[in-house]
Amino acid sequence: MPRRHWHELDRTWTIRTDGSQMRLMHRRTMDMEINGHEWWSWDGKTVWFDLQTPRSEDFWIAGMNAKLFF
């Protein structure tokens, strides 16, 4: 598999331990958008990640409700 840069990938997914039900949590909406550095909230209800738009000095923390994916 060729190596790709993280601004070329949709990289925040959920997947069951048996490999089933792989679901994308965040789809990139623009060229060069990046997201990553995922972590769970303390209560296990939200998956948080770093979200950056291209050529920007602005960075956001975005979160997705984990119940929507399980």
PQR file of N, CA, C, O and H, with PARSE charges and radii, in Angstrom:
ATOM      1  N   MET A   1       0.849  -1.175   0.000 -0.4000 1.5000
ATOM      2  CA  MET A   1       0.000   0.000   0.000 -0.0000 2.0000
ATOM      3  C   MET A   1       0.896   1.239   0.000  0.5500 1.7000
ATOM      4  O   MET A   1       1.815   1.334   0.813 -0.5500 1.4000
ATOM      5  N   PRO A   2       0.643   2.168  -0.885 -0.5600 1.5000
ATOM      6  CA  PRO A   2       1.476   3.384  -0.918  0.2800 2.0000
ATOM      7  C   PRO A   2       1.252   4.250   0.313  0.5500 1.7000
ATOM      8  O   PRO A   2       0.149   4.312   0.856 -0.5500 1.4000
ATOM      9  N   ARG A   3       2.304   4.907   0.735 -0.4000 1.5000
ATOM     10  CA  ARG A   3       2.185   5.832   1.866 -0.0000 2.0000
ATOM     11  C   ARG A   3       1.466   7.088   1.408  0.5500 1.7000
ATOM     12  O   ARG A   3       1.671   7.562   0.291 -0.5500 1.4000
ATOM     13  H   ARG A   3       3.200   4.857   0.293  0.4000 1.0000
ATOM     14  N   ARG A   4       0.629   7.618   2.273 -0.4000 1.5000
ATOM     15  CA  ARG A   4      -0.089   8.851   1.961 -0.0000 2.0000
ATOM     16  C   ARG A   4       0.058   9.805   3.125  0.5500 1.7000
ATOM     17  O   ARG A   4       0.246   9.391   4.269 -0.5500 1.4000
ATOM     18  H   ARG A   4       0.463   7.233   3.181  0.4000 1.0000
ATOM     19  N   HIS A   5      -0.028  11.080   2.821 -0.4000 1.5000
ATOM     20  CA  HIS A   5       0.024  12.108   3.858 -0.0000 2.0000
ATOM     21  C   HIS A   5      -1.329  12.182   4.560  0.5500 1.7000
ATOM     22  O   HIS A   5      -2.362  11.845   3.982 -0.5500 1.4000
ATOM     23  H   HIS A   5      -0.181  11.417   1.892  0.4000 1.0000
ATOM     24  N   TRP A   6      -1.305  12.626   5.811 -0.4000 1.5000
ATOM     25  CA  TRP A   6      -2.556  12.600   6.570 -0.0000 2.0000
ATOM     26  C   TRP A   6      -3.574  13.610   6.069  0.5500 1.7000
ATOM     27  O   TRP A   6      -4.756  13.478   6.387 -0.5500 1.4000
ATOM     28  H   TRP A   6      -0.465  12.899   6.281  0.4000 1.0000
ATOM     29  N   HIS A   7      -3.167  14.618   5.297 -0.4000 1.5000
ATOM     30  CA  HIS A   7      -4.154  15.538   4.719 -0.0000 2.0000
ATOM     31  C   HIS A   7      -4.847  14.914   3.502  0.5500 1.7000
ATOM     32  O   HIS A   7      -5.743  15.527   2.921 -0.5500 1.4000
ATOM     33  H   HIS A   7      -2.207  14.725   5.038  0.4000 1.0000
ATOM     34  N   GLU A   8      -4.440  13.702   3.114 -0.4000 1.5000
ATOM     35  CA  GLU A   8      -5.069  12.992   2.000 -0.0000 2.0000
ATOM     36  C   GLU A   8      -6.018  11.888   2.475  0.5500 1.7000
ATOM     37  O   GLU A   8      -6.635  11.204   1.659 -0.5500 1.4000
ATOM     38  H   GLU A   8      -3.712  13.204   3.585  0.4000 1.0000
ATOM     39  N   LEU A   9      -6.131  11.720   3.779 -0.4000 1.5000
ATOM     40  CA  LEU A   9      -6.871  10.582   4.326 -0.0000 2.0000
ATOM     41  C   LEU A   9      -8.065  11.007   5.170  0.5500 1.7000
ATOM     42  O   LEU A   9      -8.044  12.051   5.822 -0.5500 1.4000
ATOM     43  H   LEU A   9      -5.630  12.276   4.442  0.4000 1.0000
ATOM     44  N   ASP A  10      -9.094  10.192   5.146 -0.4000 1.5000
ATOM     45  CA  ASP A  10     -10.154  10.267   6.150 -0.0000 2.0000
ATOM     46  C   ASP A  10      -9.720   9.305   7.245  0.5500 1.7000
ATOM     47  O   ASP A  10      -9.798   8.091   7.052 -0.5500 1.4000
ATOM     48  H   ASP A  10      -9.112   9.344   4.616  0.4000 1.0000
ATOM     49  N   ARG A  11      -9.263   9.808   8.388 -0.4000 1.5000
ATOM     50  CA  ARG A  11      -8.550   8.938   9.316 -0.0000 2.0000
ATOM     51  C   ARG A  11      -9.225   8.666  10.647  0.5500 1.7000
ATOM     52  O   ARG A  11      -8.682   7.894  11.437 -0.5500 1.4000
ATOM     53  H   ARG A  11      -9.199  10.794   8.544  0.4000 1.0000
ATOM     54  N   THR A  12     -10.375   9.253  10.943 -0.4000 1.5000
ATOM     55  CA  THR A  12     -11.011   8.994  12.235 -0.0000 2.0000
ATOM     56  C   THR A  12     -12.166   8.016  12.035  0.5500 1.7000
ATOM     57  O   THR A  12     -13.220   8.377  11.512 -0.5500 1.4000
ATOM     58  H   THR A  12     -10.816   9.880  10.302  0.4000 1.0000
ATOM     59  N   TRP A  13     -11.949   6.778  12.457 -0.4000 1.5000
ATOM     60  CA  TRP A  13     -12.893   5.683  12.259 -0.0000 2.0000
ATOM     61  C   TRP A  13     -13.196   4.996  13.581  0.5500 1.7000
ATOM     62  O   TRP A  13     -12.427   5.099  14.537 -0.5500 1.4000
ATOM     63  H   TRP A  13     -11.093   6.484  12.881  0.4000 1.0000
ATOM     64  N   THR A  14     -14.326   4.294  13.628 -0.4000 1.5000
ATOM     65  CA  THR A  14     -14.584   3.330  14.693 -0.0000 2.0000
ATOM     66  C   THR A  14     -14.646   1.955  14.039  0.5500 1.7000
ATOM     67  O   THR A  14     -15.005   1.822  12.869 -0.5500 1.4000
ATOM     68  H   THR A  14     -14.951   4.210  12.852  0.4000 1.0000
ATOM     69  N   ILE A  15     -14.292   0.940  14.816 -0.4000 1.5000
ATOM     70  CA  ILE A  15     -14.331  -0.438  14.324 -0.0000 2.0000
ATOM     71  C   ILE A  15     -14.470  -1.366  15.529  0.5500 1.7000
ATOM     72  O   ILE A  15     -13.862  -1.128  16.573 -0.5500 1.4000
ATOM     73  H   ILE A  15     -14.000   1.048  15.766  0.4000 1.0000
ATOM     74  N   ARG A  16     -15.253  -2.402  15.387 -0.4000 1.5000
ATOM     75  CA  ARG A  16     -15.397  -3.390  16.464 -0.0000 2.0000
ATOM     76  C   ARG A  16     -14.139  -4.250  16.537  0.5500 1.7000
ATOM     77  O   ARG A  16     -13.393  -4.355  15.563 -0.5500 1.4000
ATOM     78  H   ARG A  16     -15.747  -2.595  14.539  0.4000 1.0000
ATOM     79  N   THR A  17     -13.910  -4.856  17.682 -0.4000 1.5000
ATOM     80  CA  THR A  17     -12.696  -5.653  17.873 -0.0000 2.0000
ATOM     81  C   THR A  17     -12.637  -6.869  16.955  0.5500 1.7000
ATOM     82  O   THR A  17     -11.553  -7.398  16.713 -0.5500 1.4000
ATOM     83  H   THR A  17     -14.516  -4.771  18.474  0.4000 1.0000
ATOM     84  N   ASP A  18     -13.788  -7.327  16.434 -0.4000 1.5000
ATOM     85  CA  ASP A  18     -13.768  -8.455  15.499 -0.0000 2.0000
ATOM     86  C   ASP A  18     -13.563  -7.994  14.056  0.5500 1.7000
ATOM     87  O   ASP A  18     -13.587  -8.812  13.136 -0.5500 1.4000
ATOM     88  H   ASP A  18     -14.669  -6.896  16.631  0.4000 1.0000
ATOM     89  N   GLY A  19     -13.359  -6.678  13.848 -0.4000 1.5000
ATOM     90  CA  GLY A  19     -13.112  -6.128  12.515 -0.0000 2.0000
ATOM     91  C   GLY A  19     -14.367  -5.719  11.767  0.5500 1.7000
ATOM     92  O   GLY A  19     -14.277  -5.244  10.635 -0.5500 1.4000
ATOM     93  H   GLY A  19     -13.340  -6.013  14.595  0.4000 1.0000
ATOM     94  N   SER A  20     -15.523  -5.889  12.362 -0.4000 1.5000
ATOM     95  CA  SER A  20     -16.777  -5.541  11.693 -0.0000 2.0000
ATOM     96  C   SER A  20     -17.191  -4.102  12.004  0.5500 1.7000
ATOM     97  O   SER A  20     -16.631  -3.448  12.883 -0.5500 1.4000
ATOM     98  H   SER A  20     -15.596  -6.274  13.282  0.4000 1.0000
ATOM     99  N   GLN A  21     -18.166  -3.645  11.270 -0.4000 1.5000
ATOM    100  CA  GLN A  21     -18.805  -2.342  11.476 -0.0000 2.0000
ATOM    101  C   GLN A  21     -17.828  -1.171  11.476  0.5500 1.7000
ATOM    102  O   GLN A  21     -17.895  -0.301  12.344 -0.5500 1.4000
ATOM    103  H   GLN A  21     -18.621  -4.176  10.556  0.4000 1.0000
ATOM    104  N   MET A  22     -16.931  -1.152  10.515 -0.4000 1.5000
ATOM    105  CA  MET A  22     -16.020  -0.018  10.386 -0.0000 2.0000
ATOM    106  C   MET A  22     -16.822   1.191   9.893  0.5500 1.7000
ATOM    107  O   MET A  22     -17.485   1.124   8.858 -0.5500 1.4000
ATOM    108  H   MET A  22     -16.877  -1.859   9.810  0.4000 1.0000
ATOM    109  N   ARG A  23     -16.754   2.294  10.644 -0.4000 1.5000
ATOM    110  CA  ARG A  23     -17.520   3.498  10.298 -0.0000 2.0000
ATOM    111  C   ARG A  23     -16.636   4.731  10.376  0.5500 1.7000
ATOM    112  O   ARG A  23     -15.874   4.913  11.325 -0.5500 1.4000
ATOM    113  H   ARG A  23     -16.216   2.348  11.485  0.4000 1.0000
ATOM    114  N   LEU A  24     -16.753   5.556   9.378 -0.4000 1.5000
ATOM    115  CA  LEU A  24     -16.017   6.814   9.339 -0.0000 2.0000
ATOM    116  C   LEU A  24     -16.694   7.820  10.265  0.5500 1.7000
ATOM    117  O   LEU A  24     -17.904   8.025  10.176 -0.5500 1.4000
ATOM    118  H   LEU A  24     -17.372   5.408   8.607  0.4000 1.0000
ATOM    119  N   MET A  25     -15.930   8.444  11.148 -0.4000 1.5000
ATOM    120  CA  MET A  25     -16.487   9.435  12.076 -0.0000 2.0000
ATOM    121  C   MET A  25     -16.445  10.846  11.502  0.5500 1.7000
ATOM    122  O   MET A  25     -17.349  11.644  11.752 -0.5500 1.4000
ATOM    123  H   MET A  25     -14.947   8.278  11.220  0.4000 1.0000
ATOM    124  N   HIS A  26     -15.419  11.155  10.743 -0.4000 1.5000
ATOM    125  CA  HIS A  26     -15.299  12.500  10.176 -0.0000 2.0000
ATOM    126  C   HIS A  26     -14.753  12.407   8.759  0.5500 1.7000
ATOM    127  O   HIS A  26     -13.633  11.938   8.553 -0.5500 1.4000
ATOM    128  H   HIS A  26     -14.685  10.507  10.540  0.4000 1.0000
ATOM    129  N   ARG A  27     -15.532  12.848   7.787 -0.4000 1.5000
ATOM    130  CA  ARG A  27     -15.087  12.894   6.393 -0.0000 2.0000
ATOM    131  C   ARG A  27     -14.554  14.290   6.094  0.5500 1.7000
ATOM    132  O   ARG A  27     -15.191  15.292   6.417 -0.5500 1.4000
ATOM    133  H   ARG A  27     -16.441  13.228   7.954  0.4000 1.0000
ATOM    134  N   ARG A  28     -13.389  14.343   5.480 -0.4000 1.5000
ATOM    135  CA  ARG A  28     -12.811  15.634   5.094 -0.0000 2.0000
ATOM    136  C   ARG A  28     -13.778  16.364   4.162  0.5500 1.7000
ATOM    137  O   ARG A  28     -14.391  15.744   3.294 -0.5500 1.4000
ATOM    138  H   ARG A  28     -12.871  13.529   5.217  0.4000 1.0000
ATOM    139  N   THR A  29     -13.914  17.669   4.339 -0.4000 1.5000
ATOM    140  CA  THR A  29     -14.853  18.451   3.533 -0.0000 2.0000
ATOM    141  C   THR A  29     -14.164  19.385   2.558  0.5500 1.7000
ATOM    142  O   THR A  29     -14.823  20.027   1.739 -0.5500 1.4000
ATOM    143  H   THR A  29     -13.415  18.173   5.045  0.4000 1.0000
ATOM    144  N   MET A  30     -12.828  19.468   2.639 -0.4000 1.5000
ATOM    145  CA  MET A  30     -12.091  20.335   1.719 -0.0000 2.0000
ATOM    146  C   MET A  30     -10.690  19.780   1.504  0.5500 1.7000
ATOM    147  O   MET A  30     -10.169  19.040   2.338 -0.5500 1.4000
ATOM    148  H   MET A  30     -12.293  18.947   3.304  0.4000 1.0000
ATOM    149  N   ASP A  31     -10.093  20.140   0.392 -0.4000 1.5000
ATOM    150  CA  ASP A  31      -8.734  19.715   0.082 -0.0000 2.0000
ATOM    151  C   ASP A  31      -7.776  20.210   1.164  0.5500 1.7000
ATOM    152  O   ASP A  31      -7.864  21.358   1.599 -0.5500 1.4000
ATOM    153  H   ASP A  31     -10.515  20.742  -0.286  0.4000 1.0000
ATOM    154  N   MET A  32      -6.879  19.357   1.589 -0.4000 1.5000
ATOM    155  CA  MET A  32      -5.828  19.660   2.565 -0.0000 2.0000
ATOM    156  C   MET A  32      -6.337  19.787   4.002  0.5500 1.7000
ATOM    157  O   MET A  32      -5.558  20.142   4.886 -0.5500 1.4000
ATOM    158  H   MET A  32      -6.807  18.425   1.235  0.4000 1.0000
ATOM    159  N   GLU A  33      -7.604  19.510   4.260 -0.4000 1.5000
ATOM    160  CA  GLU A  33      -8.100  19.488   5.642 -0.0000 2.0000
ATOM    161  C   GLU A  33      -7.480  18.290   6.358  0.5500 1.7000
ATOM    162  O   GLU A  33      -7.309  17.228   5.759 -0.5500 1.4000
ATOM    163  H   GLU A  33      -8.237  19.221   3.541  0.4000 1.0000
ATOM    164  N   ILE A  34      -7.148  18.456   7.622 -0.4000 1.5000
ATOM    165  CA  ILE A  34      -6.596  17.340   8.380 -0.0000 2.0000
ATOM    166  C   ILE A  34      -7.303  17.205   9.727  0.5500 1.7000
ATOM    167  O   ILE A  34      -7.752  18.186  10.320 -0.5500 1.4000
ATOM    168  H   ILE A  34      -7.287  19.319   8.109  0.4000 1.0000
ATOM    169  N   ASN A  35      -7.385  15.977  10.179 -0.4000 1.5000
ATOM    170  CA  ASN A  35      -7.864  15.707  11.530 -0.0000 2.0000
ATOM    171  C   ASN A  35      -7.104  14.507  12.069  0.5500 1.7000
ATOM    172  O   ASN A  35      -6.711  13.610  11.324 -0.5500 1.4000
ATOM    173  H   ASN A  35      -7.020  15.181   9.696  0.4000 1.0000
ATOM    174  N   GLY A  36      -6.910  14.514  13.361 -0.4000 1.5000
ATOM    175  CA  GLY A  36      -6.170  13.413  13.967 -0.0000 2.0000
ATOM    176  C   GLY A  36      -5.990  13.629  15.454  0.5500 1.7000
ATOM    177  O   GLY A  36      -6.686  14.435  16.072 -0.5500 1.4000
ATOM    178  H   GLY A  36      -7.229  15.243  13.966  0.4000 1.0000
ATOM    179  N   HIS A  37      -5.041  12.895  16.018 -0.4000 1.5000
ATOM    180  CA  HIS A  37      -4.740  12.963  17.459 -0.0000 2.0000
ATOM    181  C   HIS A  37      -6.005  12.699  18.275  0.5500 1.7000
ATOM    182  O   HIS A  37      -6.339  13.458  19.185 -0.5500 1.4000
ATOM    183  H   HIS A  37      -4.475  12.241  15.516  0.4000 1.0000
ATOM    184  N   GLU A  38      -6.695  11.625  17.940 -0.4000 1.5000
ATOM    185  CA  GLU A  38      -7.974  11.293  18.559 -0.0000 2.0000
ATOM    186  C   GLU A  38      -7.803  10.849  20.008  0.5500 1.7000
ATOM    187  O   GLU A  38      -6.792  10.249  20.372 -0.5500 1.4000
ATOM    188  H   GLU A  38      -6.423  11.009  17.201  0.4000 1.0000
ATOM    189  N   TRP A  39      -8.813  11.156  20.830 -0.4000 1.5000
ATOM    190  CA  TRP A  39      -8.842  10.656  22.209 -0.0000 2.0000
ATOM    191  C   TRP A  39     -10.283  10.622  22.699  0.5500 1.7000
ATOM    192  O   TRP A  39     -11.147  11.352  22.213 -0.5500 1.4000
ATOM    193  H   TRP A  39      -9.634  11.644  20.533  0.4000 1.0000
ATOM    194  N   TRP A  40     -10.515   9.752  23.676 -0.4000 1.5000
ATOM    195  CA  TRP A  40     -11.832   9.600  24.284 -0.0000 2.0000
ATOM    196  C   TRP A  40     -12.022  10.605  25.408  0.5500 1.7000
ATOM    197  O   TRP A  40     -11.071  10.976  26.096 -0.5500 1.4000
ATOM    198  H   TRP A  40      -9.813   9.159  24.071  0.4000 1.0000
ATOM    199  N   SER A  41     -13.261  11.039  25.585 -0.4000 1.5000
ATOM    200  CA  SER A  41     -13.601  11.860  26.750 -0.0000 2.0000
ATOM    201  C   SER A  41     -13.515  10.998  28.006  0.5500 1.7000
ATOM    202  O   SER A  41     -13.506   9.770  27.927 -0.5500 1.4000
ATOM    203  H   SER A  41     -14.034  10.738  25.027  0.4000 1.0000
ATOM    204  N   TRP A  42     -13.455  11.639  29.141 -0.4000 1.5000
ATOM    205  CA  TRP A  42     -13.322  10.914  30.412 -0.0000 2.0000
ATOM    206  C   TRP A  42     -14.491   9.973  30.672  0.5500 1.7000
ATOM    207  O   TRP A  42     -14.331   8.948  31.334 -0.5500 1.4000
ATOM    208  H   TRP A  42     -13.463  12.637  29.205  0.4000 1.0000
ATOM    209  N   ASP A  43     -15.685  10.323  30.143 -0.4000 1.5000
ATOM    210  CA  ASP A  43     -16.864   9.491  30.391 -0.0000 2.0000
ATOM    211  C   ASP A  43     -17.136   8.484  29.273  0.5500 1.7000
ATOM    212  O   ASP A  43     -18.106   7.730  29.350 -0.5500 1.4000
ATOM    213  H   ASP A  43     -15.816  11.156  29.605  0.4000 1.0000
ATOM    214  N   GLY A  44     -16.295   8.462  28.237 -0.4000 1.5000
ATOM    215  CA  GLY A  44     -16.442   7.506  27.148 -0.0000 2.0000
ATOM    216  C   GLY A  44     -17.563   7.810  26.180  0.5500 1.7000
ATOM    217  O   GLY A  44     -17.915   6.955  25.367 -0.5500 1.4000
ATOM    218  H   GLY A  44     -15.507   9.074  28.175  0.4000 1.0000
ATOM    219  N   LYS A  45     -18.135   9.004  26.240 -0.4000 1.5000
ATOM    220  CA  LYS A  45     -19.271   9.346  25.386 -0.0000 2.0000
ATOM    221  C   LYS A  45     -18.885  10.093  24.116  0.5500 1.7000
ATOM    222  O   LYS A  45     -19.664  10.129  23.164 -0.5500 1.4000
ATOM    223  H   LYS A  45     -17.849   9.699  26.900  0.4000 1.0000
ATOM    224  N   THR A  46     -17.707  10.685  24.085 -0.4000 1.5000
ATOM    225  CA  THR A  46     -17.290  11.524  22.965 -0.0000 2.0000
ATOM    226  C   THR A  46     -15.889  11.138  22.511  0.5500 1.7000
ATOM    227  O   THR A  46     -15.009  10.865  23.328 -0.5500 1.4000
ATOM    228  H   THR A  46     -17.073  10.656  24.858  0.4000 1.0000
ATOM    229  N   VAL A  47     -15.699  11.118  21.197 -0.4000 1.5000
ATOM    230  CA  VAL A  47     -14.354  10.994  20.638 -0.0000 2.0000
ATOM    231  C   VAL A  47     -13.955  12.387  20.166  0.5500 1.7000
ATOM    232  O   VAL A  47     -14.621  12.973  19.313 -0.5500 1.4000
ATOM    233  H   VAL A  47     -16.415  11.339  20.534  0.4000 1.0000
ATOM    234  N   TRP A  48     -12.878  12.909  20.715 -0.4000 1.5000
ATOM    235  CA  TRP A  48     -12.374  14.236  20.376 -0.0000 2.0000
ATOM    236  C   TRP A  48     -11.203  14.102  19.412  0.5500 1.7000
ATOM    237  O   TRP A  48     -10.501  13.091  19.421 -0.5500 1.4000
ATOM    238  H   TRP A  48     -12.337  12.433  21.408  0.4000 1.0000
ATOM    239  N   PHE A  49     -10.990  15.121  18.578 -0.4000 1.5000
ATOM    240  CA  PHE A  49      -9.845  15.110  17.673 -0.0000 2.0000
ATOM    241  C   PHE A  49      -9.457  16.529  17.294  0.5500 1.7000
ATOM    242  O   PHE A  49     -10.254  17.463  17.391 -0.5500 1.4000
ATOM    243  H   PHE A  49     -11.560  15.942  18.571  0.4000 1.0000
ATOM    244  N   ASP A  50      -8.226  16.663  16.866 -0.4000 1.5000
ATOM    245  CA  ASP A  50      -7.675  17.924  16.376 -0.0000 2.0000
ATOM    246  C   ASP A  50      -8.149  18.106  14.943  0.5500 1.7000
ATOM    247  O   ASP A  50      -8.010  17.188  14.134 -0.5500 1.4000
ATOM    248  H   ASP A  50      -7.579  15.905  16.787  0.4000 1.0000
ATOM    249  N   LEU A  51      -8.705  19.270  14.606 -0.4000 1.5000
ATOM    250  CA  LEU A  51      -9.213  19.557  13.269 -0.0000 2.0000
ATOM    251  C   LEU A  51      -8.560  20.832  12.764  0.5500 1.7000
ATOM    252  O   LEU A  51      -8.570  21.857  13.446 -0.5500 1.4000
ATOM    253  H   LEU A  51      -8.818  20.015  15.264  0.4000 1.0000
ATOM    254  N   GLN A  52      -7.991  20.763  11.561 -0.4000 1.5000
ATOM    255  CA  GLN A  52      -7.295  21.918  10.983 -0.0000 2.0000
ATOM    256  C   GLN A  52      -7.733  22.110   9.538  0.5500 1.7000
ATOM    257  O   GLN A  52      -7.846  21.147   8.780 -0.5500 1.4000
ATOM    258  H   GLN A  52      -7.983  19.931  11.007  0.4000 1.0000
ATOM    259  N   THR A  53      -7.978  23.356   9.168 -0.4000 1.5000
ATOM    260  CA  THR A  53      -8.295  23.666   7.780 -0.0000 2.0000
ATOM    261  C   THR A  53      -7.012  24.063   7.060  0.5500 1.7000
ATOM    262  O   THR A  53      -6.045  24.477   7.699 -0.5500 1.4000
ATOM    263  H   THR A  53      -7.886  24.139   9.784  0.4000 1.0000
ATOM    264  N   PRO A  54      -6.997  23.941   5.745 -0.5600 1.5000
ATOM    265  CA  PRO A  54      -5.758  24.182   5.001  0.2800 2.0000
ATOM    266  C   PRO A  54      -5.277  25.628   5.082  0.5500 1.7000
ATOM    267  O   PRO A  54      -6.056  26.580   5.138 -0.5500 1.4000
ATOM    268  N   ARG A  55      -3.966  25.735   5.085 -0.4000 1.5000
ATOM    269  CA  ARG A  55      -3.295  27.039   5.061 -0.0000 2.0000
ATOM    270  C   ARG A  55      -3.827  27.980   6.143  0.5500 1.7000
ATOM    271  O   ARG A  55      -3.995  29.178   5.917 -0.5500 1.4000
ATOM    272  H   ARG A  55      -3.334  24.961   5.040  0.4000 1.0000
ATOM    273  N   SER A  56      -4.081  27.425   7.293 -0.4000 1.5000
ATOM    274  CA  SER A  56      -4.662  28.210   8.368 -0.0000 2.0000
ATOM    275  C   SER A  56      -3.793  28.126   9.604  0.5500 1.7000
ATOM    276  O   SER A  56      -3.073  27.150   9.815 -0.5500 1.4000
ATOM    277  H   SER A  56      -3.944  26.451   7.477  0.4000 1.0000
ATOM    278  N   GLU A  57      -3.870  29.137  10.394 -0.4000 1.5000
ATOM    279  CA  GLU A  57      -3.218  29.100  11.687 -0.0000 2.0000
ATOM    280  C   GLU A  57      -4.233  28.792  12.782  0.5500 1.7000
ATOM    281  O   GLU A  57      -3.913  28.814  13.970 -0.5500 1.4000
ATOM    282  H   GLU A  57      -4.455  29.930  10.222  0.4000 1.0000
ATOM    283  N   ASP A  58      -5.458  28.505  12.361 -0.4000 1.5000
ATOM    284  CA  ASP A  58      -6.522  28.178  13.307 -0.0000 2.0000
ATOM    285  C   ASP A  58      -6.633  26.669  13.453  0.5500 1.7000
ATOM    286  O   ASP A  58      -6.625  25.934  12.465 -0.5500 1.4000
ATOM    287  H   ASP A  58      -5.719  28.486  11.395  0.4000 1.0000
ATOM    288  N   PHE A  59      -6.735  26.216  14.695 -0.4000 1.5000
ATOM    289  CA  PHE A  59      -6.884  24.807  15.005 -0.0000 2.0000
ATOM    290  C   PHE A  59      -8.096  24.663  15.914  0.5500 1.7000
ATOM    291  O   PHE A  59      -8.344  25.515  16.767 -0.5500 1.4000
ATOM    292  H   PHE A  59      -6.741  26.813  15.497  0.4000 1.0000
ATOM    293  N   TRP A  60      -8.846  23.587  15.731 -0.4000 1.5000
ATOM    294  CA  TRP A  60     -10.038  23.366  16.526 -0.0000 2.0000
ATOM    295  C   TRP A  60      -9.972  22.009  17.198  0.5500 1.7000
ATOM    296  O   TRP A  60      -9.271  21.103  16.748 -0.5500 1.4000
ATOM    297  H   TRP A  60      -8.644  22.895  15.038  0.4000 1.0000
ATOM    298  N   ILE A  61     -10.708  21.891  18.272 -0.4000 1.5000
ATOM    299  CA  ILE A  61     -10.967  20.600  18.883 -0.0000 2.0000
ATOM    300  C   ILE A  61     -12.402  20.252  18.504  0.5500 1.7000
ATOM    301  O   ILE A  61     -13.335  20.980  18.843 -0.5500 1.4000
ATOM    302  H   ILE A  61     -11.278  22.627  18.638  0.4000 1.0000
ATOM    303  N   ALA A  62     -12.572  19.142  17.802 -0.4000 1.5000
ATOM    304  CA  ALA A  62     -13.896  18.702  17.375 -0.0000 2.0000
ATOM    305  C   ALA A  62     -14.241  17.414  18.111  0.5500 1.7000
ATOM    306  O   ALA A  62     -13.355  16.638  18.469 -0.5500 1.4000
ATOM    307  H   ALA A  62     -11.814  18.551  17.526  0.4000 1.0000
ATOM    308  N   GLY A  63     -15.519  17.194  18.332 -0.4000 1.5000
ATOM    309  CA  GLY A  63     -15.954  15.986  19.016 -0.0000 2.0000
ATOM    310  C   GLY A  63     -17.148  15.354  18.328  0.5500 1.7000
ATOM    311  O   GLY A  63     -17.984  16.042  17.742 -0.5500 1.4000
ATOM    312  H   GLY A  63     -16.239  17.825  18.040  0.4000 1.0000
ATOM    313  N   MET A  64     -17.215  14.033  18.407 -0.4000 1.5000
ATOM    314  CA  MET A  64     -18.330  13.281  17.850 -0.0000 2.0000
ATOM    315  C   MET A  64     -18.923  12.408  18.950  0.5500 1.7000
ATOM    316  O   MET A  64     -18.189  11.802  19.731 -0.5500 1.4000
ATOM    317  H   MET A  64     -16.536  13.474  18.883  0.4000 1.0000
ATOM    318  N   ASN A  65     -20.237  12.345  19.010 -0.4000 1.5000
ATOM    319  CA  ASN A  65     -20.932  11.498  19.977 -0.0000 2.0000
ATOM    320  C   ASN A  65     -20.691  10.034  19.603  0.5500 1.7000
ATOM    321  O   ASN A  65     -21.110   9.595  18.532 -0.5500 1.4000
ATOM    322  H   ASN A  65     -20.833  12.837  18.376  0.4000 1.0000
ATOM    323  N   ALA A  66     -20.034   9.288  20.458 -0.4000 1.5000
ATOM    324  CA  ALA A  66     -19.681   7.899  20.165 -0.0000 2.0000
ATOM    325  C   ALA A  66     -20.908   7.006  19.997  0.5500 1.7000
ATOM    326  O   ALA A  66     -20.832   6.010  19.277 -0.5500 1.4000
ATOM    327  H   ALA A  66     -19.693   9.644  21.328  0.4000 1.0000
ATOM    328  N   LYS A  67     -22.028   7.322  20.632 -0.4000 1.5000
ATOM    329  CA  LYS A  67     -23.240   6.499  20.512 -0.0000 2.0000
ATOM    330  C   LYS A  67     -23.743   6.430  19.071  0.5500 1.7000
ATOM    331  O   LYS A  67     -24.408   5.463  18.700 -0.5500 1.4000
ATOM    332  H   LYS A  67     -22.090   8.131  21.217  0.4000 1.0000
ATOM    333  N   LEU A  68     -23.443   7.423  18.268 -0.4000 1.5000
ATOM    334  CA  LEU A  68     -23.880   7.424  16.874 -0.0000 2.0000
ATOM    335  C   LEU A  68     -23.164   6.364  16.050  0.5500 1.7000
ATOM    336  O   LEU A  68     -23.592   6.056  14.937 -0.5500 1.4000
ATOM    337  H   LEU A  68     -22.903   8.209  18.569  0.4000 1.0000
ATOM    338  N   PHE A  69     -22.082   5.802  16.576 -0.4000 1.5000
ATOM    339  CA  PHE A  69     -21.243   4.895  15.798 -0.0000 2.0000
ATOM    340  C   PHE A  69     -21.210   3.475  16.338  0.5500 1.7000
ATOM    341  O   PHE A  69     -20.553   2.612  15.757 -0.5500 1.4000
ATOM    342  H   PHE A  69     -21.734   6.052  17.480  0.4000 1.0000
ATOM    343  N   PHE A  70     -21.909   3.217  17.444 -0.4000 1.5000
ATOM    344  CA  PHE A  70     -21.917   1.859  18.015 -0.0000 2.0000
ATOM    345  C   PHE A  70     -23.325   1.359  18.192  0.5500 1.7000
ATOM    346  O   PHE A  70     -23.528   0.238  18.659 -0.5500 1.4000
ATOM    347  H   PHE A  70     -22.443   3.919  17.916  0.4000 1.0000
TER
END
